[in-house]
Amino acid sequence: MTFVVDLERAEPNHTVYSTVDRVVEAAAAASASIGIDSTPSAYQFVDYRSTSTQDDQKPQTPPLFIEIVNGLTARKPLPGTTAPRFFTLPTVLLYDDRGLKLFDRITYVPEYYLTASEIDILETRIQEIVAEIPDDSDIIELGCGSLRKTKILLNALNNQRTGITYYAIDVMPQPLHDSMERLSTQLENISLVALCGTYEEVMSHFGKSTRRKTVLWLGSSIGGCTADYATGLLSSMTRRVLNENDAVIIGMDLQKDSAVIMDAYHDPQGVTAEFELNVVSHINDIVSSLAQGQHDDFLDIKRFKYVGEYDEGFGRHNAYLEAQEDMVVQWPEGIRSRVAEICGNADDLVFKSGDRIYIESSYKYGPGAAESLASATELTLAAELIDSRKFYSLNLFRKPKFFMRSAQAANLTTIGKWCGPAARARSVLQELSSTHTSVSNTFCTIPDEKEWRQLWSAWDTLTLEIIPREKLHDKPIDLRHPFIFYLGHMPAFADIHMTAADSEPLTEPSIYTQWFERGIDPNIKNKTVTHSHSAVPDEWPAVADILAYRDRVHARILRWLERYKNSNGTVSADSARHVWMAFEHHAMHIETFFYMILQMAPLDIQPPLQVGFGTLDSAKTPDEQWLHYAGGKDIVFGLANDNEQDLKERTLPPGHVFGWDNEGPQIRADIESFSIQTRSITNQEYLEFLCALSSHGDYDELVPCSWVALDTTASNNTRFASDYGVRTVVGAPSITRTVAALWPVFVSHNQAESYAKWRGKRLPTEAEWTHASRTFHLAAALNREKAQLSSDKHSGGQATGSNAVRPEQQPVDTYVAELLAEQNTTLEKQVMQQPFDMYIPSDANIGFAHWHPVPVSTSKVRHDNDPALPDASFVGNGWEWTTTMFQPYDGFEASPMYPGYSADFFDPEDMPNAETAHYVVKGGSYVTHSRIAQRQTFRNWYQRGYPYVLATFRLCESNSTGC
């Protein structure tokens, strides 16, 4: 069920209790203020409904009646559309006592698959769910209803857990009492509390509780909410109620054949129609009550019928009441004055035959929706359980220790991986159609305090929790310093740049900046050959001393941020760049430190959380699909870099974008026609390659360092493993038995190139990869946007999604150029000249969205009557190797602030096949900060033989005849 909640509304003025024990202790004193039922019972009942009265005793108009009047006197557009075509009624009118009983009947209708699908998951996966819920914790259900499905979980918890308290939340007191009475006779080991009120009213009950919590939002109730409403509610709950590692389990109805959906909401027994038409009876009850019985039949239910339609563009079923004839409806005399106060007059309501009153939408979710929801609400998707028919999913989310992903676009109607990018595409098109010469950036120039604290939290988790303290002096990669160096390197590098930013002395002990300023990245064939770096001490300082130094540097950064905030953003561009460099340097070294951790002995790693990996037979093996590109002349790459010498004389302009010296200057290059895979090569595919070469002399050199052997057998003087596990900080899942088979494989450039040659293909160039990635993202966003525009155009009729015509083999860049031409703009303006790729899908696995890779994309971005646009994943999971050596762009100038950052790693052009030659990787991994992963101009690089990096690859080929 769905209940309207005002997220901006002030909390009710009454006492809040965080646990059932405190409710019991304070019952006598607080019963008047919060409505605790004092009747002896096997459960506690707490009434949180607001009951405010006005001082002058004038009868107060109920807010629900105000919504009814406003909805019936003015037409409004459907959510996400612009044309005001419909009268509206609040969805909560569906759920009076009779409506709740009718809805319960609907759940038994054979065509209504949602309940059966959710029960299927609960019954077949119950042990997996129970394993996620600890003893001595709270279960909080939003909109509990009849408890038919919840009892499956509660019965299992009753038998397998201790110290569980179940909180049932609903807005109607009598059905809540009825459900809890039945439950109280069946669960002797679970404490029961009924909370009556809206979600927002009741959530204050848990704000200060330290007990572990699992929130249940079942029945695809989220599907009755727009994306903005759902993410607002969940974000509020995440901030105010959940503690670290608390869980939320949400039922989400999946997109499927529209005929199945239509049957679910148009059952032959007519129960759904009776349920929707009950809104009329509920309105009549409210009107009669306010009019003191003067009018029993304000609206004649016989003159309306229920109509429902499925909107492909938004992926939702819309429910309406439709007038079957022309009619004029008079407001009862007893409430005309109230109506006039609400809308300015009490004129009769006029309905023409065919006029519709919109009641509710039921949203269905496509691939990536659960990940997108997690990204928008600062949660992590921990598990996705799908029913046997692939109709429905139960999704387990957790509140993570930290969150390093970017904010999602606002004003979204539905939740999906391309919905946020589509909203950004619409916004950018509007900006470019005005007098703007540039567009708003995804990120503010200077990370705010929240971003810094999230960054530090991530670093502390890696350095002080995942690595045992006694292992900080270990060096799992011999080419690099021991872990403890990086513990001091982060604050020392930051302190040097803060001194340049604020002209204050170095933080003491200042000798740390000499010991920890710069690390090493030696030649992998001869580790004595390396760039200039800090001279390390004979003995590393104590960990406690380094951490105290770190805290002083952090305090210095926070003081600068406070001054910057108080200056209303007025700061020298030079100072701002130094602070930006300190942040982004730290973000990059999280990745360095992380892949060092992965090379530890697996048993030495202390997992940050427990993760279960799905079996391979439950996953869908990805298809091999290709994207075609026409290429072109004078395509723009790179960033218009700053002249750092001039920064001291300038204040930081709004929306400015900093980049590293190798990202610029902006250049133009030609690209020939090419085709590229929609996804990277998986562990499973790479293992097949190894099996084919098991007797090859170079076999051992082809085994990735990202794998650990699980079962080995001797074969032709090699160590051939029949199974490997993938190194993560949460275990080493099997490639042959778990979904890790479908994760991207992490390899060196040498290994990637060997696979490509085996397949008769090649790796893409840096220019090809960048062009393919940013162009596809925009294509998918525009495709999504056109589908929603089509729905807007046809809302009220059977909407069929996008009306774009794209031939199956049409090059992606050609398709995008045609779409943009319709908007009088170009690909160059929309994406090539923008530093950030604003259209990366919201389910991208970046910024620790997960502590491990996820399966590569297997879905298609498509709508009815629109040829399939293969779904591609470019950014996230892993960096991607290119065939481009790390070389400066024409016109490159080394950064005076950090002159060796890039220049120390440029190699002569005549050594492309050397093991030590550096090659460009693009994109980002699952631990890459979103500021880096989403900046399409960012260039990363590694030696081609370096085996430890989180880098994968995809295949590419030239199109000799063009596309």
N, C-alpha and C positions, 0 to 999 in steps of 0.2 A: 504494500500500500504506500501511497505518497501523501504527505501532509505538508501544507504550505507553512514555511517557517520564515520569519523576518530576521535575517542574520544581524541586522543593525539594531534590533530592539534591545532595550536595556533589560538586565536580568530582573526577575521578579524580586520584590523587596521582602525576602523571607530567609529564614535560616537554612543553610545548606549542610547536609551531612554526607561524609565521604564513604562510610561503610555501614553495613547493616547493624553492626554492634552499636555505633553511635546513634543510629536511628532509634534503636530499642532503649538506650540509656536516656535519651532526651525526649522520649515519646510524650510523657505527661506534660512537660513544659512547653513543647513545641506543637502539640496537636492542633491548637487553634490557628497557629500561623502557617503551617504547611499542610494541614489537613490529614494527619496520620489517623487512619481508622483505628479507634481504640478497642474495637471488638476483638476478643481473643480469636486468634486464627493461626493456621500453620504458615502463614506468610504475612509480610508487612505491606501495607498499602500507603503510599505517599502521594498526595494530590498537589501537583505543582501548577495547576492552572491559575492564571491571573484572574483576580476577582475585584479589580479596582472599581471604586465608585466616585462620583463627582461630589464636591462639597455641598453644592446647592440642591442635592437630591433630585435634580432633573433626570428623567429616564435617559440612560445612555444608549446610543444607537450601537448595536453590536458590530464589530469590524467585519464580520462575515456578511451582514446585510449591506454594508457599504460596498463591499466587493460585488455583491449581486447587482445592486443598482448601477454601479459604474459599468459593469459588464454588459447589462441589457440595454443601456442607453447610448452606447457609442461602439462603433465597429473598431476592431483592432486587427493587426496582422498576426499571423502565426509566428511562434518563436523562430528567429532567423530569417524571416521574410520582411518585406517592406509594405506590401499592399494591405490596407485595412479593410479586409473583406468580411470579417466574422464578428458576431456578438460572442461574448465569452462568459464562462462561469468558473468559479474556483473549484479545483479538483476535489478539495476536501468535502464538498457536498455529497460526493459518492458514498461517504463512509459514516452515515448514521447507523443506528443499530440494525435497521433492515438491510442497509447496503452492505454491512459487514457479513451478514448471514448470506446474502446473495453472492457476495464474492467468494465465500467459503464454498458455496455450491459450484461456482465456476471452476474451482480447482479440481473438482471431480469429473468435469466434462472431458471426454476422451480427446477432443480436438485441442483442448487447452494443455499443450505439451509442457509448459513451463514448470508446473508443480511436479509432474511425473519425472521430468528431467532432473530437477533438483533433488528429489528423493532418490533417484538412481545414483547420483553422485554420493549423497550422504550414506546410502546403504553399502555401496561397493568400496568407498574410500574412507570409511569412518575411522579406521585405525590410523591412517595417515593424519587425519584431522585431529584426533584425540592426542596424538603424539606432539602436536604443536601447542597444546594447552597444558600449562603446568599446574601442579597442586597449588592450593592456597591462592587462587586467582578469581577474578570476576568475569562473568559472561554477561554482556550488555547487549540486548536485542532491541534494535530500532524498529518499531512497528511489529509487535509480536503476533497479532492476529490470533488464530485458533491454536497455534503451537503445534499443528500437525507435523510439520517437518522438523521443528526444533526439538521435539521429543526424541527423535532418533539420536541426536547429539547428546541431549541431556541424559538419556538412559545409559549411553556409553560412559559418560562422565560419572554418573552415579555409581557405576560398577568399578571404574578404574581410577578415579581421582578422589582426593580428599580436600576439604577446605574450600569447596567451590560455592560461590554465591551467584545466583542467577537473577539478573535485573530485567524485568519485562517492561517495555515502554510502549504506551499507546495513549491516544487522546480520549477515548471513550471509556468511562469508568466501569459500566456494567459488563461489557464484553471482557474487559480486563479482569474483573473479579471472577467472571465465569471460568475463564481460561486458567487462572491461578488456583481456583478451588479444585478443578480437576487435577491439576498438576501436583498439588500439595499432598494428594493421597498416594502418589506413585513414586516420589523421590525422597527417600528418607535421609540420603546423605548430602543433599544440596539445600542450602538456605535460599529462600525465595523472597524477592522484594518486587512489588508492583509499583511502578512510577507512572503517574497519570499526568500527561501534559505533552506539549510539543517537544520536538527534539531539542530545540534551543533552551526551552525552559528546564528540561530535565538534565541536560548535560552539565549544568552547574553543580549537580549533585556529586560529580566525580572529580572535580577540578583539582583537589588537593590529595587525592588518594595515591598512595605509593604502591598499592597492590598491583600485581600484573593484571592486565585486562585483555580480553578478546571481545571486540565489538562485532555483532552479527547484523548485516543488512541484507536479508535474504529476499527471495521472491522476485528478483529483478526490480525491486522498489526503486533502485537508482534509475531505472528506465523511464520512470515517470517524471524525471527532472531534466531540465536543460543542463548542459555542461557547466555553465557558469554557476547555477544553483548547486549542483552536485559537488563540484570542486570547492565551492565556497563553504559548504557544510563540512566536508571532509577536512579541508584545510583548517577550519576553525577547531574542529575536534582534535586534529593532530597537535595543534599548538596548545590548546587549553586542557585537554583531557588525557592524551596518551603520553606515557613515559617511554623511554628508549626500549625497543624490542617488543612493545605492546603490538597486538595484532588487530586487524580488521578483516573480516571475511565478507565478501560482497558477491551476491549472485548477479550475473550479467547474461542477458539473453543474446545469443549470437545471431548475426545476419545469416539468412538462409533463403531458400525458395520462397518467394513472396506468397505463393498459394498456401503454403503451410501456415504462414503468419496470418493471412486473411481467415483461414478456417478457424484458427485459435480464437479470433475475436468475433466470429460470426457463427457460433455453434447452432446446429439445426434445432436444438431444444429451445433456443431463444433466451437462455439464462443471461447471456451478456447484454442483450437488448434490454431485458427487464432491469438489470443492474444499472445501465446507463440512464434509462428513463426514470429510475427512482430519484434522480436529481430533481425532477419536477415535483415529486411528492415532498421531498425534503424542503424545497423552496416554499411550497404551499404551507408546510408546517411552520416555518419561520415567519412568513407573512401573517398567517393567522394568529400566531402568538403575539406579534407586535401590534396587530390590529385588534387585539383582544376579542378574537373570534368573529369579527365582522365579515370575514371573507374566507371561506373554506377552500375555494377552488380558484385561486388567483390565476394559475395557468392550467389549461385543460390538457391533461396528459394524452388524451385521445387525438389531439390535433398535432402531435409531434411523433416523429419516428427516429429511431437510432440509425445513423449512417457511419460507417468506418471505411477508411482508405489507407493504403500503404504508400508512403512517400519514399521512393528509391533514393532520391537525392540526399535526404537527411537520414535515411535509414530508420524511419519511425512509422508507427501506425497512429493515425489521428482519429479521434472519436468525436462525433458531433451529434447534436439533436437538430433535426431538420423540420421546419414548418411544412405541414402537408397541405395547407390552404392559407389564403390571406386571412389575417386576423388583427383585431385591435384589442389591446388589453389595458384595462383601467386599473390604476393603483387604488387600493381600498382607501376610503375617506380617512380612516384612522391613522394612516401612515403617510398621507400625502405631504404633510409638512416636513417629515423626516426626509422624504425623497427630494423635496425642493432644497433642503439644506445641503444635501449631498451633491446634486448635479445642477442646481440653479432653477429647476422647474419640476413640475410633476405631470408633465405631458403624458398622454397615453402612449403605450408601446405599440409600434406598428411593425408587424411581421408580414412579409410577402411570402407566398408559396415558394419553397425552395431555399429561403433564408436559413442559414446555419448558425448554431450556437456551439462554439468550440468548448469541449470539456477537458480533454486530456490527450497526451501523446504517450506512446510506449516506444522508447528508443531501443534499437537493436544494434549490436556492436560488432564491428569488423576486426580483422587481425590487427594487433598492436594497440587495441583500445585500453586494455588493462594496464599495459606499460605506460600509455599516455596518461591515464588517470593517476598512476603513481607519480609520474614526473610533475603533474600539475598540483599535487597535494603534498609533496615532500615526503612521500612514502616509498617503500621498496616492494616490488612484486616478488614475493617469496615462493609462491606456488600457484599453478593454474590447473584446476581439475575440470575435465570436460566429460560430459555424459556419453553414453555409448552411441547415441545417434549424432553426436557433434552439433547438438542444438543449443547447448547451454553450458555455462562455466561457473564454477565457484572459484573465486580468486582470493588468495591469502596475501594480505599486505602487512608489512611491519614498519614501525617507525625506526629509521636507521640512526646510527650514532652521529652521522653528519650527512650533509646534502650538498653536492657540488655540481648540480645541473642548473641550467638557466630557467628563468620564469617562463611560463607558457603565455601564449597570446590570450588577451581578455576577450569578452563578448563572444564566447563560443556557444553554439547551440547544442552540438552533439560532440561526443568524445571519440576520437580516432587519431591514428598516427599522422594523417594528412590534414586534419581539421585546423590545427594551429597554423601550419604553413599556409593553408588556404586563406586564413584570416590575415596573415601577414602579407600575402600576395595582394589581397584586396586593398590593404592599407598602403602598400608601396605604390600600387597603380594610382591610387587617389593622390598621393603626394607628388608623383611624377607628372600627373596631369595638371597640377597647379603650377605655381611659379617656382617650386622647389627645384634646385639643381642637384640635390642629394636627398637621401632618405634617412629616417631615424635609425640609429644603430641598435642592435640587440642588447648591447651592454653599455653601461656608463663607463666613462674613461677610467676612473679610479674606483677600484673595488671598495665597497663600503665595509663597515665594521663587521656586519654579519658574514660577508664573504670571507674576510680574513679569519674570523673565528671558526668557520666551517673548514677552511684550509688547515688551520692549526689542529683542529680536532681530528681530521683525517691523518695528519702527520703523527700525532700522538698515538693514534690507534695502531699505526704501522710500527712505530719505533718503540713503544713502551708496553704494548699489549700483545701484538702478534709475535714479536721476537722476545724470547725469554731474556731477562736482564743479563744473565751470564753469557749470552750469545752475542752481545753487542760488540765484542772484540773480534768476532769471527769475520772471515773474508770469503764468502761462498763463491765469488767470482775473483779469481786470482788477479785479473787485470785491473781490479778496482781497489780502492781503500776499504778497510773494514767498516762495518756499520757505524761505529762510534764517530768516525770522521764526519759523516753526514749529519749527525746529531748537532755538531758544532758548525758545520758549513752553512746551514740554513740561516741561523741568526747572524753569523759573521758576515755573510754576503749582504744580508739585509741591512746590517748596521753600517757597513761601508756606504751604501747608497742612501741611507737615512742621513748620514753625516753630510753627504752632498746635497740632500734635499733641505735640511733645516739648519746647516752650518753650525751644529753643535758638536762637541767633542765625541770621539768614539766611546762606546760603552765599555766600561771596565769589566774584566781585564782586557785591555786593548791588544795584548799579545795574541789574543784569540783570532784577530783578523789576519794575522800573519800565518798562523797555523792552519786556519780553516778557510782561507779566502777562495782557493780554487782547487778542485779535485783533479784526477787524472783520467785520461782516456787514451791509453797507450796503443801502439801498433800491436795487432793481435798476433803477429809473427815474431815480434821482438819487443817485449814489454819495457825494455830500457829506452826505446825510442818513443818519446812523447812530447807534448807541448809543455810550455812553462807552467809550473804549478807551485803551490805552497810547499815550503819545507816543513815536514811534519816533526813534532817533538819526539824526543827519545821515549817519552812515556805520555800516553794520552791523559788528559785531566780526568778527574773523577766524574762519573755521570751526574751526580748531584750538583757539582759545580757548573757543568755545562748547562744543565736545566735551569739553574738560577740565572745564569747569563742569558739564556733564551728568554726567560720571563722579563728581564729588564729591557731587552730589545723589543719584545712584544709591547710592553708598556710605552716605549718610545713611539712605536708605530701608531698606537691608539691615540696618543697625544697629538700627533700630526694630523690624524684623521679628524679629531675633534676640532682642531684649528681650521682645517679645510671646510668642515661642515659649517662652522660659525662664520666663515668668510663668504658664505653663499656661493661657493665654488670659484672664488677669485684667488687664483694661485698661479705662480709662474709655471709655464709649460715645462721648464727644465726640472723643477722640483717634482712636478707630477710624473714626469717620465722616470725619474729615479725610483719613486715609490711603486710605479707600475712594474718596473724591472724586478724589484724585490719580490713582488707578488708572483709574477709569472715564472721567475726563476725557481721559486719554491714549488709552484705547481708542477713544473717539469721534473723536478727532482723527486717528487712523490712517485713518478713513474719509474725513474732509475732505481730508487730504493725498493720499489715493489718487485721489479723483475730480479733484483738481487735476492729478495726473500724467497722467491719461487725456486731458486737454485739451492736452498737449504735442504737438508734431509727432511723429507715430509713429516716425520714424526717429531721433529724439533719445532715445527710451526704450531703456534697456539691459535686455533681458528677463532675469528671474531664472532662467529655464530655457527649454528648447526644447519647444514643444508642437505636436503635429499635430492638426488638426481633421478629424473625419470628414466624409465627403461627405453631402450632403442625401439622396441616393437610398438611402443605407444606414440612414437613421433613420426611425422611425415617426412620422408626423404625428399629433399628439394629437387626440383626439376632443373635441368640445365637450360637456361634461357639467355638470350643475347640481346643487347641493345645496339642499334645501328646509329651512326653519326655521320653527317655529311662533312663535318669539319668546316674550314673556311680560311679566309685571309685576314690578317691583321687582328687576330683575336687577342683581347686584353688579358694580361696576367699581372699579378704582383700588386704591391701597395705603393702609393705615392708617399714615400718616406719623408720624415722630417729632416731638415737641416739642423742637426743638433747644436751647431754653433750659434744658431739664431734663437734657440729656445729660451735662453736667459732673458732675452729682451721682450718676450711675449707672455701674455697671460694665456692660460689654457682655454681654448675656445670650446663652447658646448658641443658635445657629441664627437669630440676628436678621437681618432683611433691611432694608438701606438702599435708599432710592430718592430720585430728585430731587423737588424740591418740587412740580412739576406733576403728579406721579403720584398725589397724594392731595389731600384725604382720600378715604376710601372713600365711594362714592356708590351710589345705586340709580336705575335708569332703566327705563322701559318700552320694549319693542321690538315693533313690529308684525311680522306674518308677512312673510317675504321669501325670495327665492331668490338664490343667488350662484354664480358659476362656480367650478369645482373648481381652476382654474389661472389664471395671469395671461395677458394678451395677448402673443403672440409677435412677434418682429421680422417674420416672414413675414406675419402678419395685418396688422400696421401698415403694411407696405410696400404691401399690396393696397389699403389705405385711401388711401395717398398716390397710388397710381397712378390711383385713381378720381377724385382731386381734383387731378390734375396741372396742369390749366388754371385752378385756383382762385386767386384773387388772394392768398390767405393761405398758399399752398403753402409758400413758403420758411420761414415761421414755424412750420410743422408738422413740418419735418424735425428729428429729434432731434439734439441735440449729442453724443449717445452714438454717432452714426454718422459715418463719414467716406466721402465720395464716392469710388467706385472707377472709375466710368465716367459721364461727364456728357454730355448733349446739350441744345442750346438748344430751348426749347419755350415759345412764347407769353410771351417776355420773362422766363421763370423759368429756373432751372438745374435741370433734371430729370435725376436720375441713374438710369441703368438698373440700376445695382447699387451697393450700399453695403457697407462693412465695419463691423463692430462694434468700437469702441475697447476694447482690452485692453492690458495690459502685456506680453503675449506674442504680439502680432500683431493684425491687423484682419481676421478671417475674413469671407468673403463671405456675405451674406444669401441670395443666390440659389443658391449652390453648396455651402455647408457646413452643418453642424448648427447654426451660429449662427442660422439661420432659425428654429429652434425654441427659442431662448433667449428669456426675457422681454425685452420692449422697455423701455428706460429713457427716460422722457420727463418733461416738466414737467406740472404739474397742468392747465394750459391745454390741452396736447396730449392728455392722457388724456381730458379732458372732451369735447373735440371728437370723438374717436373714439367715445366712448360715445354721444353724440348721433347720430352717423352710423349707429350700430347700433340706435338707438331704445331704449337702455338708460341706466343711470346708474352712478355709482360708489357703493360702499357708504359708510355713515357709519362713524365710528370704533367706535361701539357694535356695529353689525352685523358689522363685520369681526372685532372681538375675540370676539364671541359665536360666530361661525361657526368661527373658527380653533381656539379652545381646546375647543369642544364636539366638533368633528370629530376632533381629535387623540385625545380621550378615547374617542370612539366606536370609532375604529380600534384603539386599544389594548385596549379591552374585547372587541372582536370577536376579536382575536388570542388573548386570554386565554381566552375561551369555547371557541375551537377546541382549545386545548391541554388545557383541563379535560375536554373531550369525549374527547380521545385518552386521557387518564389513565383515564377511566371505562371505556373500551372496549379498553384495551391488552390485547393477546393475542387480540383479535378484529379484524375489519376496521373500523378507525376511519375515520370520515367527516367529521371536522372539526366545525365549529360546529353546534349544534342550535338556535341562536337563530332566531327568525322575524322577519324585517323586511320588511314590504311595500315594494315597489319605490319608492313615492312617499312613504313615511312620513318626516316631518320628522326630521332628525338629532337635534335636542334632545329630541324626544319619545322616540325610540328609546333614547337614552342614559339618560333619566330612568327608563324602564322597566327597563333593565339594572341601574341603581343601586338601584332600589327592591327588587330581588331580594336586594340585599346590605344592605338597611336603611340606606341612606345617600342623599344627595341630590347633585345637580349643584352646588349652592351650596357644600357642604362639600368636594366632591371637586376642584373646579377654580376656582370663582369667587372663593373667599376665599384662594386660594393665589397668592402673588406670582409664582411661576415656573410656566410651562406645562411640566409634567414629562413630557408625552406627545408632544413634538415628535419626529417620526421621526428615527432615527439617521443617515439618509442626507441630512439637511438640508445644503444648501450654505451653510454659515456658517463664520466663523473661518478663512478662506483654505483651506477644504477643496479649493478649486481657485482658480487665479489668473484665473478667468473664470466667467461663468454656465454653467449646464448646461441641457439641454433640460427643459422643463416636464414634469410627470408625465403618463404615458400609460397607466398600468396600472390594475388594479382590485384592491381588497382583497377577495378572495372565497375560499370553500372550497366543496367539493361540498355540495349540498343547502342552500346558504345564498344568498339573493338577493344580487346584486352590490352592494357598497358602493363607490361611485366613489372612486378614490384622489385625494385632494386634496393640494396643496402650498401651504402658507400662509407658512411661515417659511423664509427663505433665498433665495438668488439676488438678490433686490432688495427694498427697502422697497416698501410699497404705499400709493398715494394714497387718501385718503378725502375725503368731502365735508364733513368737520367742520373748522371754523376752529379754530385753536389758541387756546383760551380756558381760563381757570381753572375748575376744579371749584368747586362751591359750598363755601364754607368754606376756600378756598385761603389759605395763608400763605406768603409769600416766605421763602426760606431765609436766615437771618441770616449763614450762612457764605458764601453766594454769592447775594445778594439780586437781582442782575440776570439770573441764569441763565435764568429763564422770563419774569419780569415785563417785561423789555425787549422782548419779542416778541409779547405779547398785543395784538391789534388790536381796534378798535371793531367791534361786531357789525354796524354799518350799512355796512361796506365789503367784503362777501363777494366781489364780482367784481373788486376792484382787483388789478392785477398784483402788488402788493406785499403783499397779505394772506397771512398765514401759515396753512398747512393742515397737519393732522396726517397723518403717515405711520406705518404700523405694520409690524411684522415684523422685518425685517433683511435685509441684503444678504450677498453672498458674502465680504465683508471684515469684517462686523460680528462683534465678539467675542461668544462664546456666552453670556457673563454678561448681555449686553444683549439679544441675540436671543431668549433663552429667558425673559426676565422679561416676562410678558404685560402688566404694568402700565406698561412703558416707553413714553413718548410722544416721538416725534421730530417735527420740523416744518421746513417750508421755505416760502419765498414761492411763490405759485402759478405765477408766471412764471419761476422759477429753473430753468434747463435742464440743470444739470450733475450733479445728484444721481443716485445709483444707485437710482432709484425707478421701479417699474412700476405696473400696475393690473390689476384684474379687473372684470368687469361684474356688475351687481346689478339686481334689479327687485323691486318690491313685489308681494305677493300679495293682491290686493284681496279675494278670497274666502276667504283663509286656506288653510292646508294641512291 
